[in-house]
């Protein structure tokens, strides 16, 4: 699905409809020193290896696309609820 570059919608900070620029949300890089990563490293250390089955085939065939909307008046950003799509792109 193609999304327009700009959307007019309500801004909760300006409290009226304003023009928002649209961008696709991308997940950030995971920290190597986070508690989950350290716990998993501890589990995998020594003999024994992986402690729970690795996900090989996922049930879902699509990924959720989340939009980042930036208000052009107050420059605040908000995100929309993720919708399932095969392909999401911003119209050029
Ligand atoms: Zn605003």
PDB file of the backbone (N, CA, C, O) and the ligand in Angstrom, with CONECT records:
HET     ZN  A 101       1
ATOM      1  N   UNK A   1       0.837  -1.192   0.000  1.00  0.00           N
ATOM      2  CA  UNK A   1       0.000   0.000   0.000  1.00  0.00           C
ATOM      3  C   UNK A   1       0.872   1.243   0.000  1.00  0.00           C
ATOM      4  O   UNK A   1       1.880   1.319   0.703  1.00  0.00           O
ATOM      5  N   UNK A   2       0.455   2.230  -0.819  1.00  0.00           N
ATOM      6  CA  UNK A   2       1.203   3.483  -0.864  1.00  0.00           C
ATOM      7  C   UNK A   2       0.535   4.508   0.050  1.00  0.00           C
ATOM      8  O   UNK A   2      -0.687   4.660   0.046  1.00  0.00           O
ATOM      9  N   UNK A   3       1.342   5.196   0.818  1.00  0.00           N
ATOM     10  CA  UNK A   3       0.829   6.244   1.697  1.00  0.00           C
ATOM     11  C   UNK A   3       1.219   7.597   1.127  1.00  0.00           C
ATOM     12  O   UNK A   3       2.294   7.727   0.542  1.00  0.00           O
ATOM     13  N   UNK A   4       0.367   8.612   1.284  1.00  0.00           N
ATOM     14  CA  UNK A   4       0.752   9.952   0.807  1.00  0.00           C
ATOM     15  C   UNK A   4       1.852  10.532   1.678  1.00  0.00           C
ATOM     16  O   UNK A   4       2.022  10.134   2.831  1.00  0.00           O
ATOM     17  N   UNK A   5       2.604  11.486   1.113  1.00  0.00           N
ATOM     18  CA  UNK A   5       3.703  12.117   1.845  1.00  0.00           C
ATOM     19  C   UNK A   5       3.185  12.969   2.995  1.00  0.00           C
ATOM     20  O   UNK A   5       3.831  13.102   4.035  1.00  0.00           O
ATOM     21  N   UNK A   6       1.999  13.544   2.784  1.00  0.00           N
ATOM     22  CA  UNK A   6       1.436  14.431   3.802  1.00  0.00           C
ATOM     23  C   UNK A   6      -0.022  14.065   4.050  1.00  0.00           C
ATOM     24  O   UNK A   6      -0.764  13.748   3.120  1.00  0.00           O
ATOM     25  N   UNK A   7      -0.418  14.113   5.311  1.00  0.00           N
ATOM     26  CA  UNK A   7      -1.795  13.806   5.708  1.00  0.00           C
ATOM     27  C   UNK A   7      -2.293  14.960   6.563  1.00  0.00           C
ATOM     28  O   UNK A   7      -1.551  15.520   7.371  1.00  0.00           O
ATOM     29  N   UNK A   8      -3.580  15.312   6.369  1.00  0.00           N
ATOM     30  CA  UNK A   8      -4.188  16.333   7.215  1.00  0.00           C
ATOM     31  C   UNK A   8      -4.996  15.608   8.276  1.00  0.00           C
ATOM     32  O   UNK A   8      -5.968  14.922   7.958  1.00  0.00           O
ATOM     33  N   UNK A   9      -4.605  15.755   9.527  1.00  0.00           N
ATOM     34  CA  UNK A   9      -5.342  15.111  10.614  1.00  0.00           C
ATOM     35  C   UNK A   9      -5.155  15.888  11.908  1.00  0.00           C
ATOM     36  O   UNK A   9      -4.350  16.814  12.003  1.00  0.00           O
ATOM     37  N   UNK A  10      -5.947  15.462  12.919  1.00  0.00           N
ATOM     38  CA  UNK A  10      -5.969  16.220  14.174  1.00  0.00           C
ATOM     39  C   UNK A  10      -4.651  16.055  14.937  1.00  0.00           C
ATOM     40  O   UNK A  10      -4.142  14.944  15.090  1.00  0.00           O
ATOM     41  N   UNK A  11      -4.116  17.168  15.407  1.00  0.00           N
ATOM     42  CA  UNK A  11      -2.925  17.145  16.250  1.00  0.00           C
ATOM     43  C   UNK A  11      -3.384  17.345  17.701  1.00  0.00           C
ATOM     44  O   UNK A  11      -4.005  18.362  18.007  1.00  0.00           O
ATOM     45  N   UNK A  12      -3.090  16.391  18.604  1.00  0.00           N
ATOM     46  CA  UNK A  12      -3.574  16.522  19.983  1.00  0.00           C
ATOM     47  C   UNK A  12      -2.940  17.680  20.745  1.00  0.00           C
ATOM     48  O   UNK A  12      -3.481  18.104  21.766  1.00  0.00           O
ATOM     49  N   UNK A  13      -1.800  18.206  20.275  1.00  0.00           N
ATOM     50  CA  UNK A  13      -1.148  19.326  20.963  1.00  0.00           C
ATOM     51  C   UNK A  13      -1.654  20.664  20.434  1.00  0.00           C
ATOM     52  O   UNK A  13      -1.896  21.590  21.209  1.00  0.00           O
ATOM     53  N   UNK A  14      -1.816  20.767  19.086  1.00  0.00           N
ATOM     54  CA  UNK A  14      -2.353  22.003  18.494  1.00  0.00           C
ATOM     55  C   UNK A  14      -3.869  22.078  18.665  1.00  0.00           C
ATOM     56  O   UNK A  14      -4.455  23.157  18.581  1.00  0.00           O
ATOM     57  N   UNK A  15      -4.509  20.912  18.909  1.00  0.00           N
ATOM     58  CA  UNK A  15      -5.962  20.795  19.128  1.00  0.00           C
ATOM     59  C   UNK A  15      -6.790  21.225  17.920  1.00  0.00           C
ATOM     60  O   UNK A  15      -7.913  21.706  18.070  1.00  0.00           O
ATOM     61  N   UNK A  16      -6.233  21.051  16.725  1.00  0.00           N
ATOM     62  CA  UNK A  16      -7.024  21.224  15.500  1.00  0.00           C
ATOM     63  C   UNK A  16      -6.312  20.449  14.387  1.00  0.00           C
ATOM     64  O   UNK A  16      -5.212  19.930  14.578  1.00  0.00           O
ATOM     65  N   UNK A  17      -6.964  20.383  13.220  1.00  0.00           N
ATOM     66  CA  UNK A  17      -6.385  19.624  12.120  1.00  0.00           C
ATOM     67  C   UNK A  17      -5.207  20.394  11.517  1.00  0.00           C
ATOM     68  O   UNK A  17      -5.317  21.583  11.218  1.00  0.00           O
ATOM     69  N   UNK A  18      -4.090  19.704  11.346  1.00  0.00           N
ATOM     70  CA  UNK A  18      -2.899  20.309  10.738  1.00  0.00           C
ATOM     71  C   UNK A  18      -2.322  19.323   9.722  1.00  0.00           C
ATOM     72  O   UNK A  18      -2.722  18.159   9.674  1.00  0.00           O
ATOM     73  N   UNK A  19      -1.387  19.800   8.919  1.00  0.00           N
ATOM     74  CA  UNK A  19      -0.718  18.934   7.946  1.00  0.00           C
ATOM     75  C   UNK A  19       0.408  18.184   8.650  1.00  0.00           C
ATOM     76  O   UNK A  19       1.223  18.785   9.350  1.00  0.00           O
ATOM     77  N   UNK A  20       0.444  16.863   8.457  1.00  0.00           N
ATOM     78  CA  UNK A  20       1.482  16.024   9.055  1.00  0.00           C
ATOM     79  C   UNK A  20       2.310  15.390   7.941  1.00  0.00           C
ATOM     80  O   UNK A  20       1.764  14.942   6.932  1.00  0.00           O
ATOM     81  N   UNK A  21       3.617  15.354   8.124  1.00  0.00           N
ATOM     82  CA  UNK A  21       4.462  14.616   7.192  1.00  0.00           C
ATOM     83  C   UNK A  21       4.490  13.154   7.640  1.00  0.00           C
ATOM     84  O   UNK A  21       4.485  12.863   8.836  1.00  0.00           O
ATOM     85  N   UNK A  22       4.520  12.238   6.669  1.00  0.00           N
ATOM     86  CA  UNK A  22       4.393  10.807   6.934  1.00  0.00           C
ATOM     87  C   UNK A  22       5.728  10.118   6.697  1.00  0.00           C
ATOM     88  O   UNK A  22       6.387  10.353   5.685  1.00  0.00           O
ATOM     89  N   UNK A  23       6.120   9.265   7.639  1.00  0.00           N
ATOM     90  CA  UNK A  23       7.312   8.434   7.469  1.00  0.00           C
ATOM     91  C   UNK A  23       7.006   7.058   8.037  1.00  0.00           C
ATOM     92  O   UNK A  23       6.147   6.918   8.908  1.00  0.00           O
ATOM     93  N   UNK A  24       7.700   6.054   7.553  1.00  0.00           N
ATOM     94  CA  UNK A  24       7.497   4.701   8.063  1.00  0.00           C
ATOM     95  C   UNK A  24       8.354   4.500   9.308  1.00  0.00           C
ATOM     96  O   UNK A  24       9.526   4.875   9.337  1.00  0.00           O
ATOM     97  N   UNK A  25       7.746   3.896  10.344  1.00  0.00           N
ATOM     98  CA  UNK A  25       8.485   3.611  11.572  1.00  0.00           C
ATOM     99  C   UNK A  25       9.407   2.435  11.328  1.00  0.00           C
ATOM    100  O   UNK A  25       9.017   1.437  10.723  1.00  0.00           O
ATOM    101  N   UNK A  26      10.643   2.566  11.809  1.00  0.00           N
ATOM    102  CA  UNK A  26      11.600   1.458  11.724  1.00  0.00           C
ATOM    103  C   UNK A  26      12.089   1.144  13.123  1.00  0.00           C
ATOM    104  O   UNK A  26      12.410   2.043  13.899  1.00  0.00           O
ATOM    105  N   UNK A  27      12.142  -0.129  13.433  1.00  0.00           N
ATOM    106  CA  UNK A  27      12.588  -0.560  14.745  1.00  0.00           C
ATOM    107  C   UNK A  27      14.063  -0.214  14.928  1.00  0.00           C
ATOM    108  O   UNK A  27      14.862  -0.379  14.006  1.00  0.00           O
ATOM    109  N   UNK A  28      14.421   0.267  16.118  1.00  0.00           N
ATOM    110  CA  UNK A  28      15.797   0.641  16.397  1.00  0.00           C
ATOM    111  C   UNK A  28      16.686  -0.562  16.637  1.00  0.00           C
ATOM    112  O   UNK A  28      16.212  -1.691  16.761  1.00  0.00           O
ATOM    113  N   UNK A  29      17.982  -0.303  16.699  1.00  0.00           N
ATOM    114  CA  UNK A  29      18.947  -1.377  16.919  1.00  0.00           C
ATOM    115  C   UNK A  29      18.912  -1.812  18.380  1.00  0.00           C
ATOM    116  O   UNK A  29      18.858  -0.978  19.284  1.00  0.00           O
ATOM    117  N   UNK A  30      18.944  -3.137  18.604  1.00  0.00           N
ATOM    118  CA  UNK A  30      18.884  -3.635  19.976  1.00  0.00           C
ATOM    119  C   UNK A  30      20.228  -3.446  20.663  1.00  0.00           C
ATOM    120  O   UNK A  30      21.282  -3.616  20.050  1.00  0.00           O
ATOM    121  N   UNK A  31      20.178  -3.090  21.957  1.00  0.00           N
ATOM    122  CA  UNK A  31      21.418  -2.909  22.709  1.00  0.00           C
ATOM    123  C   UNK A  31      22.020  -4.267  23.025  1.00  0.00           C
ATOM    124  O   UNK A  31      21.308  -5.190  23.420  1.00  0.00           O
ATOM    125  N   UNK A  32      23.340  -4.393  22.851  1.00  0.00           N
ATOM    126  CA  UNK A  32      24.014  -5.660  23.130  1.00  0.00           C
ATOM    127  C   UNK A  32      24.085  -5.915  24.632  1.00  0.00           C
ATOM    128  O   UNK A  32      24.185  -7.064  25.061  1.00  0.00           O
ATOM    129  N   UNK A  33      24.035  -4.845  25.437  1.00  0.00           N
ATOM    130  CA  UNK A  33      24.173  -5.003  26.889  1.00  0.00           C
ATOM    131  C   UNK A  33      22.853  -4.982  27.630  1.00  0.00           C
ATOM    132  O   UNK A  33      22.842  -4.838  28.852  1.00  0.00           O
ATOM    133  N   UNK A  34      21.723  -5.125  26.917  1.00  0.00           N
ATOM    134  CA  UNK A  34      20.425  -5.116  27.591  1.00  0.00           C
ATOM    135  C   UNK A  34      20.274  -6.379  28.433  1.00  0.00           C
ATOM    136  O   UNK A  34      20.966  -7.372  28.207  1.00  0.00           O
ATOM    137  N   UNK A  35      19.354  -6.335  29.416  1.00  0.00           N
ATOM    138  CA  UNK A  35      19.217  -7.467  30.349  1.00  0.00           C
ATOM    139  C   UNK A  35      18.805  -8.739  29.600  1.00  0.00           C
ATOM    140  O   UNK A  35      19.321  -9.811  29.916  1.00  0.00           O
ATOM    141  N   UNK A  36      17.915  -8.663  28.640  1.00  0.00           N
ATOM    142  CA  UNK A  36      17.495  -9.838  27.887  1.00  0.00           C
ATOM    143  C   UNK A  36      18.641 -10.450  27.100  1.00  0.00           C
ATOM    144  O   UNK A  36      18.765 -11.672  27.027  1.00  0.00           O
ATOM    145  N   UNK A  37      19.484  -9.599  26.507  1.00  0.00           N
ATOM    146  CA  UNK A  37      20.621 -10.096  25.723  1.00  0.00           C
ATOM    147  C   UNK A  37      21.654 -10.757  26.629  1.00  0.00           C
ATOM    148  O   UNK A  37      22.242 -11.772  26.258  1.00  0.00           O
ATOM    149  N   UNK A  38      21.881 -10.185  27.823  1.00  0.00           N
ATOM    150  CA  UNK A  38      22.852 -10.776  28.764  1.00  0.00           C
ATOM    151  C   UNK A  38      22.329 -12.097  29.315  1.00  0.00           C
ATOM    152  O   UNK A  38      23.095 -13.044  29.487  1.00  0.00           O
ATOM    153  N   UNK A  39      21.016 -12.165  29.595  1.00  0.00           N
ATOM    154  CA  UNK A  39      20.420 -13.401  30.121  1.00  0.00           C
ATOM    155  C   UNK A  39      20.522 -14.508  29.078  1.00  0.00           C
ATOM    156  O   UNK A  39      20.866 -15.643  29.408  1.00  0.00           O
ATOM    157  N   UNK A  40      20.225 -14.181  27.815  1.00  0.00           N
ATOM    158  CA  UNK A  40      20.315 -15.174  26.739  1.00  0.00           C
ATOM    159  C   UNK A  40      21.751 -15.636  26.550  1.00  0.00           C
ATOM    160  O   UNK A  40      21.994 -16.819  26.311  1.00  0.00           O
ATOM    161  N   UNK A  41      22.712 -14.712  26.654  1.00  0.00           N
ATOM    162  CA  UNK A  41      24.131 -15.080  26.527  1.00  0.00           C
ATOM    163  C   UNK A  41      24.522 -16.034  27.638  1.00  0.00           C
ATOM    164  O   UNK A  41      25.285 -16.973  27.412  1.00  0.00           O
ATOM    165  N   UNK A  42      24.000 -15.798  28.856  1.00  0.00           N
ATOM    166  CA  UNK A  42      24.298 -16.687  29.975  1.00  0.00           C
ATOM    167  C   UNK A  42      23.707 -18.064  29.780  1.00  0.00           C
ATOM    168  O   UNK A  42      24.325 -19.066  30.140  1.00  0.00           O
ATOM    169  N   UNK A  43      22.493 -18.123  29.202  1.00  0.00           N
ATOM    170  CA  UNK A  43      21.840 -19.408  28.946  1.00  0.00           C
ATOM    171  C   UNK A  43      22.602 -20.220  27.911  1.00  0.00           C
ATOM    172  O   UNK A  43      22.689 -21.444  28.009  1.00  0.00           O
ATOM    173  N   UNK A  44      23.154 -19.530  26.919  1.00  0.00           N
ATOM    174  CA  UNK A  44      23.811 -20.239  25.817  1.00  0.00           C
ATOM    175  C   UNK A  44      25.248 -20.614  26.132  1.00  0.00           C
ATOM    176  O   UNK A  44      25.891 -21.323  25.358  1.00  0.00           O
ATOM    177  N   UNK A  45      25.762 -20.136  27.277  1.00  0.00           N
ATOM    178  CA  UNK A  45      27.160 -20.391  27.621  1.00  0.00           C
ATOM    179  C   UNK A  45      27.333 -21.853  28.043  1.00  0.00           C
ATOM    180  O   UNK A  45      26.436 -22.434  28.655  1.00  0.00           O
ATOM    181  N   UNK A  46      28.459 -22.431  27.723  1.00  0.00           N
ATOM    182  CA  UNK A  46      28.786 -23.791  28.154  1.00  0.00           C
ATOM    183  C   UNK A  46      28.064 -24.850  27.333  1.00  0.00           C
ATOM    184  O   UNK A  46      27.657 -24.594  26.200  1.00  0.00           O
ATOM    185  N   UNK A  47      27.907 -26.047  27.911  1.00  0.00           N
ATOM    186  CA  UNK A  47      27.235 -27.137  27.208  1.00  0.00           C
ATOM    187  C   UNK A  47      25.741 -26.903  27.274  1.00  0.00           C
ATOM    188  O   UNK A  47      25.252 -26.284  28.218  1.00  0.00           O
ATOM    189  N   UNK A  48      24.997 -27.398  26.270  1.00  0.00           N
ATOM    190  CA  UNK A  48      23.529 -27.309  26.330  1.00  0.00           C
ATOM    191  C   UNK A  48      22.970 -26.452  25.222  1.00  0.00           C
ATOM    192  O   UNK A  48      22.026 -26.854  24.542  1.00  0.00           O
ATOM    193  N   UNK A  49      23.532 -25.290  25.031  1.00  0.00           N
ATOM    194  CA  UNK A  49      23.118 -24.439  23.915  1.00  0.00           C
ATOM    195  C   UNK A  49      21.774 -23.784  24.110  1.00  0.00           C
ATOM    196  O   UNK A  49      21.442 -23.338  25.208  1.00  0.00           O
ATOM    197  N   UNK A  50      20.986 -23.724  23.025  1.00  0.00           N
ATOM    198  CA  UNK A  50      19.694 -23.025  23.001  1.00  0.00           C
ATOM    199  C   UNK A  50      18.733 -23.619  24.014  1.00  0.00           C
ATOM    200  O   UNK A  50      18.600 -24.840  24.091  1.00  0.00           O
ATOM    201  N   UNK A  51      18.051 -22.771  24.804  1.00  0.00           N
ATOM    202  CA  UNK A  51      17.193 -23.252  25.888  1.00  0.00           C
ATOM    203  C   UNK A  51      15.732 -23.369  25.499  1.00  0.00           C
ATOM    204  O   UNK A  51      14.960 -24.003  26.219  1.00  0.00           O
ATOM    205  N   UNK A  52      15.324 -22.772  24.375  1.00  0.00           N
ATOM    206  CA  UNK A  52      13.932 -22.895  23.927  1.00  0.00           C
ATOM    207  C   UNK A  52      13.957 -22.953  22.409  1.00  0.00           C
ATOM    208  O   UNK A  52      14.873 -22.413  21.788  1.00  0.00           O
ATOM    209  N   UNK A  53      12.943 -23.617  21.782  1.00  0.00           N
ATOM    210  CA  UNK A  53      12.990 -23.795  20.333  1.00  0.00           C
ATOM    211  C   UNK A  53      13.008 -22.465  19.582  1.00  0.00           C
ATOM    212  O   UNK A  53      12.266 -21.538  19.909  1.00  0.00           O
ATOM    213  N   UNK A  54      13.858 -22.394  18.586  1.00  0.00           N
ATOM    214  CA  UNK A  54      13.914 -21.187  17.763  1.00  0.00           C
ATOM    215  C   UNK A  54      12.736 -21.206  16.791  1.00  0.00           C
ATOM    216  O   UNK A  54      12.384 -22.261  16.264  1.00  0.00           O
ATOM    217  N   UNK A  55      12.133 -20.053  16.555  1.00  0.00           N
ATOM    218  CA  UNK A  55      10.989 -19.939  15.649  1.00  0.00           C
ATOM    219  C   UNK A  55      11.488 -20.103  14.213  1.00  0.00           C
ATOM    220  O   UNK A  55      12.280 -19.298  13.722  1.00  0.00           O
ATOM    221  N   UNK A  56      11.008 -21.167  13.544  1.00  0.00           N
ATOM    222  CA  UNK A  56      11.463 -21.426  12.176  1.00  0.00           C
ATOM    223  C   UNK A  56      10.436 -20.919  11.169  1.00  0.00           C
ATOM    224  O   UNK A  56      10.776 -20.143  10.275  1.00  0.00           O
ATOM    225  N   UNK A  57       9.160 -21.359  11.309  1.00  0.00           N
ATOM    226  CA  UNK A  57       8.104 -20.892  10.400  1.00  0.00           C
ATOM    227  C   UNK A  57       7.130 -20.034  11.194  1.00  0.00           C
ATOM    228  O   UNK A  57       6.537 -20.512  12.161  1.00  0.00           O
ATOM    229  N   UNK A  58       6.958 -18.801  10.812  1.00  0.00           N
ATOM    230  CA  UNK A  58       6.015 -17.939  11.518  1.00  0.00           C
ATOM    231  C   UNK A  58       4.622 -18.119  10.933  1.00  0.00           C
ATOM    232  O   UNK A  58       4.477 -18.417   9.747  1.00  0.00           O
ATOM    233  N   UNK A  59       3.596 -17.938  11.765  1.00  0.00           N
ATOM    234  CA  UNK A  59       2.213 -18.101  11.323  1.00  0.00           C
ATOM    235  C   UNK A  59       1.785 -16.939  10.440  1.00  0.00           C
ATOM    236  O   UNK A  59       0.962 -17.104   9.539  1.00  0.00           O
ATOM    237  N   UNK A  60       2.346 -15.766  10.699  1.00  0.00           N
ATOM    238  CA  UNK A  60       1.940 -14.569   9.969  1.00  0.00           C
ATOM    239  C   UNK A  60       2.709 -14.457   8.638  1.00  0.00           C
ATOM    240  O   UNK A  60       3.885 -14.807   8.546  1.00  0.00           O
ATOM    241  N   UNK A  61       2.002 -13.957   7.615  1.00  0.00           N
ATOM    242  CA  UNK A  61       2.647 -13.765   6.320  1.00  0.00           C
ATOM    243  C   UNK A  61       2.939 -12.290   6.050  1.00  0.00           C
ATOM    244  O   UNK A  61       3.576 -11.951   5.053  1.00  0.00           O
ATOM    245  N   UNK A  62       2.474 -11.425   6.934  1.00  0.00           N
ATOM    246  CA  UNK A  62       2.681  -9.988   6.740  1.00  0.00           C
ATOM    247  C   UNK A  62       3.281  -9.378   7.994  1.00  0.00           C
ATOM    248  O   UNK A  62       3.282  -9.997   9.058  1.00  0.00           O
ATOM    249  N   UNK A  63       3.790  -8.161   7.864  1.00  0.00           N
ATOM    250  CA  UNK A  63       4.307  -7.431   9.008  1.00  0.00           C
ATOM    251  C   UNK A  63       3.477  -6.172   9.202  1.00  0.00           C
ATOM    252  O   UNK A  63       2.883  -5.643   8.263  1.00  0.00           O
ATOM    253  N   UNK A  64       3.452  -5.711  10.437  1.00  0.00           N
ATOM    254  CA  UNK A  64       2.677  -4.514  10.728  1.00  0.00           C
ATOM    255  C   UNK A  64       3.457  -3.275  10.313  1.00  0.00           C
ATOM    256  O   UNK A  64       4.644  -3.142  10.612  1.00  0.00           O
ATOM    257  N   UNK A  65       2.776  -2.378   9.626  1.00  0.00           N
ATOM    258  CA  UNK A  65       3.397  -1.119   9.221  1.00  0.00           C
ATOM    259  C   UNK A  65       2.873  -0.019  10.131  1.00  0.00           C
ATOM    260  O   UNK A  65       1.663   0.179  10.240  1.00  0.00           O
ATOM    261  N   UNK A  66       3.781   0.694  10.782  1.00  0.00           N
ATOM    262  CA  UNK A  66       3.420   1.805  11.660  1.00  0.00           C
ATOM    263  C   UNK A  66       3.897   3.091  11.013  1.00  0.00           C
ATOM    264  O   UNK A  66       5.012   3.157  10.495  1.00  0.00           O
ATOM    265  N   UNK A  67       3.054   4.114  11.043  1.00  0.00           N
ATOM    266  CA  UNK A  67       3.425   5.397  10.439  1.00  0.00           C
ATOM    267  C   UNK A  67       3.856   6.377  11.519  1.00  0.00           C
ATOM    268  O   UNK A  67       3.262   6.427  12.597  1.00  0.00           O
ATOM    269  N   UNK A  68       4.888   7.153  11.226  1.00  0.00           N
ATOM    270  CA  UNK A  68       5.302   8.250  12.099  1.00  0.00           C
ATOM    271  C   UNK A  68       4.765   9.531  11.494  1.00  0.00           C
ATOM    272  O   UNK A  68       5.116   9.888  10.369  1.00  0.00           O
ATOM    273  N   UNK A  69       3.923  10.217  12.231  1.00  0.00           N
ATOM    274  CA  UNK A  69       3.333  11.457  11.734  1.00  0.00           C
ATOM    275  C   UNK A  69       3.945  12.628  12.485  1.00  0.00           C
ATOM    276  O   UNK A  69       3.981  12.648  13.715  1.00  0.00           O
ATOM    277  N   UNK A  70       4.429  13.611  11.715  1.00  0.00           N
ATOM    278  CA  UNK A  70       5.047  14.778  12.330  1.00  0.00           C
ATOM    279  C   UNK A  70       4.233  16.014  11.980  1.00  0.00           C
ATOM    280  O   UNK A  70       4.047  16.340  10.807  1.00  0.00           O
ATOM    281  N   UNK A  71       3.754  16.693  13.008  1.00  0.00           N
ATOM    282  CA  UNK A  71       2.957  17.917  12.809  1.00  0.00           C
ATOM    283  C   UNK A  71       3.870  19.012  12.279  1.00  0.00           C
ATOM    284  O   UNK A  71       4.972  19.218  12.787  1.00  0.00           O
ATOM    285  N   UNK A  72       3.394  19.720  11.239  1.00  0.00           N
ATOM    286  CA  UNK A  72       4.228  20.765  10.644  1.00  0.00           C
ATOM    287  C   UNK A  72       4.166  22.068  11.415  1.00  0.00           C
ATOM    288  O   UNK A  72       4.968  22.970  11.174  1.00  0.00           O
ATOM    289  N   UNK A  73       3.210  22.183  12.354  1.00  0.00           N
ATOM    290  CA  UNK A  73       3.088  23.418  13.137  1.00  0.00           C
ATOM    291  C   UNK A  73       3.899  23.353  14.425  1.00  0.00           C
ATOM    292  O   UNK A  73       4.628  24.291  14.748  1.00  0.00           O
ATOM    293  N   UNK A  74       3.775  22.237  15.172  1.00  0.00           N
ATOM    294  CA  UNK A  74       4.465  22.160  16.465  1.00  0.00           C
ATOM    295  C   UNK A  74       5.647  21.182  16.432  1.00  0.00           C
ATOM    296  O   UNK A  74       6.358  21.041  17.427  1.00  0.00           O
ATOM    297  N   UNK A  75       5.861  20.498  15.278  1.00  0.00           N
ATOM    298  CA  UNK A  75       6.976  19.565  15.093  1.00  0.00           C
ATOM    299  C   UNK A  75       6.951  18.376  16.043  1.00  0.00           C
ATOM    300  O   UNK A  75       7.976  17.727  16.249  1.00  0.00           O
ATOM    301  N   UNK A  76       5.777  18.080  16.631  1.00  0.00           N
ATOM    302  CA  UNK A  76       5.692  16.904  17.496  1.00  0.00           C
ATOM    303  C   UNK A  76       5.377  15.680  16.640  1.00  0.00           C
ATOM    304  O   UNK A  76       4.719  15.781  15.604  1.00  0.00           O
ATOM    305  N   UNK A  77       5.854  14.538  17.086  1.00  0.00           N
ATOM    306  CA  UNK A  77       5.643  13.304  16.347  1.00  0.00           C
ATOM    307  C   UNK A  77       4.705  12.381  17.086  1.00  0.00           C
ATOM    308  O   UNK A  77       4.709  12.325  18.316  1.00  0.00           O
ATOM    309  N   UNK A  78       3.901  11.659  16.330  1.00  0.00           N
ATOM    310  CA  UNK A  78       3.086  10.599  16.927  1.00  0.00           C
ATOM    311  C   UNK A  78       3.070   9.427  15.969  1.00  0.00           C
ATOM    312  O   UNK A  78       3.433   9.549  14.799  1.00  0.00           O
ATOM    313  N   UNK A  79       2.639   8.281  16.493  1.00  0.00           N
ATOM    314  CA  UNK A  79       2.598   7.093  15.670  1.00  0.00           C
ATOM    315  C   UNK A  79       1.175   6.586  15.565  1.00  0.00           C
ATOM    316  O   UNK A  79       0.360   6.793  16.464  1.00  0.00           O
ATOM    317  N   UNK A  80       0.881   5.909  14.440  1.00  0.00           N
ATOM    318  CA  UNK A  80      -0.437   5.328  14.241  1.00  0.00           C
ATOM    319  C   UNK A  80      -0.400   3.872  14.681  1.00  0.00           C
ATOM    320  O   UNK A  80       0.673   3.295  14.857  1.00  0.00           O
ATOM    321  N   UNK A  81      -1.568   3.286  14.857  1.00  0.00           N
ATOM    322  CA  UNK A  81      -1.634   1.859  15.147  1.00  0.00           C
ATOM    323  C   UNK A  81      -1.111   1.094  13.937  1.00  0.00           C
ATOM    324  O   UNK A  81      -1.355   1.489  12.797  1.00  0.00           O
ATOM    325  N   UNK A  82      -0.389  -0.008  14.184  1.00  0.00           N
ATOM    326  CA  UNK A  82       0.168  -0.806  13.099  1.00  0.00           C
ATOM    327  C   UNK A  82      -0.927  -1.527  12.340  1.00  0.00           C
ATOM    328  O   UNK A  82      -1.814  -2.123  12.950  1.00  0.00           O
ATOM    329  N   UNK A  83      -0.877  -1.479  11.010  1.00  0.00           N
ATOM    330  CA  UNK A  83      -1.820  -2.227  10.189  1.00  0.00           C
ATOM    331  C   UNK A  83      -1.031  -3.243   9.390  1.00  0.00           C
ATOM    332  O   UNK A  83       0.085  -2.972   8.947  1.00  0.00           O
ATOM    333  N   UNK A  84      -1.627  -4.427   9.207  1.00  0.00           N
ATOM    334  CA  UNK A  84      -0.931  -5.509   8.517  1.00  0.00           C
ATOM    335  C   UNK A  84      -0.973  -5.285   7.002  1.00  0.00           C
ATOM    336  O   UNK A  84      -2.043  -5.133   6.412  1.00  0.00           O
ATOM    337  N   UNK A  85       0.203  -5.268   6.392  1.00  0.00           N
ATOM    338  CA  UNK A  85       0.333  -5.060   4.949  1.00  0.00           C
ATOM    339  C   UNK A  85       1.461  -5.930   4.425  1.00  0.00           C
ATOM    340  O   UNK A  85       2.421  -6.233   5.134  1.00  0.00           O
ATOM    341  N   UNK A  86       1.322  -6.326   3.160  1.00  0.00           N
ATOM    342  CA  UNK A  86       2.436  -7.036   2.540  1.00  0.00           C
ATOM    343  C   UNK A  86       3.584  -6.070   2.276  1.00  0.00           C
ATOM    344  O   UNK A  86       4.748  -6.388   2.516  1.00  0.00           O
ATOM    345  N   UNK A  87       3.238  -4.889   1.781  1.00  0.00           N
ATOM    346  CA  UNK A  87       4.263  -3.923   1.432  1.00  0.00           C
ATOM    347  C   UNK A  87       3.748  -2.518   1.718  1.00  0.00           C
ATOM    348  O   UNK A  87       2.646  -2.159   1.304  1.00  0.00           O
ATOM    349  N   UNK A  88       4.536  -1.738   2.417  1.00  0.00           N
ATOM    350  CA  UNK A  88       4.160  -0.358   2.724  1.00  0.00           C
ATOM    351  C   UNK A  88       5.211   0.567   2.155  1.00  0.00           C
ATOM    352  O   UNK A  88       6.407   0.330   2.324  1.00  0.00           O
ATOM    353  N   UNK A  89       4.775   1.628   1.476  1.00  0.00           N
ATOM    354  CA  UNK A  89       5.731   2.595   0.958  1.00  0.00           C
ATOM    355  C   UNK A  89       5.100   3.982   0.945  1.00  0.00           C
ATOM    356  O   UNK A  89       3.880   4.134   0.883  1.00  0.00           O
ATOM    357  N   UNK A  90       5.966   4.981   1.005  1.00  0.00           N
ATOM    358  CA  UNK A  90       5.532   6.371   0.949  1.00  0.00           C
ATOM    359  C   UNK A  90       5.578   6.809  -0.513  1.00  0.00           C
ATOM    360  O   UNK A  90       6.590   6.623  -1.190  1.00  0.00           O
ATOM    361  N   UNK A  91       4.487   7.388  -0.996  1.00  0.00           N
ATOM    362  CA  UNK A  91       4.423   7.819  -2.396  1.00  0.00           C
ATOM    363  C   UNK A  91       5.485   8.885  -2.669  1.00  0.00           C
ATOM    364  O   UNK A  91       5.669   9.812  -1.880  1.00  0.00           O
ATOM    365  N   UNK A  92       6.179   8.740  -3.797  1.00  0.00           N
ATOM    366  CA  UNK A  92       7.252   9.678  -4.127  1.00  0.00           C
ATOM    367  C   UNK A  92       6.706  10.980  -4.684  1.00  0.00           C
ATOM    368  O   UNK A  92       7.476  11.882  -5.014  1.00  0.00           O
TER     369      UNK A  92
HETATM  370 ZN    ZN A 101       0.750  20.164  16.212  1.00  0.00          ZN
END
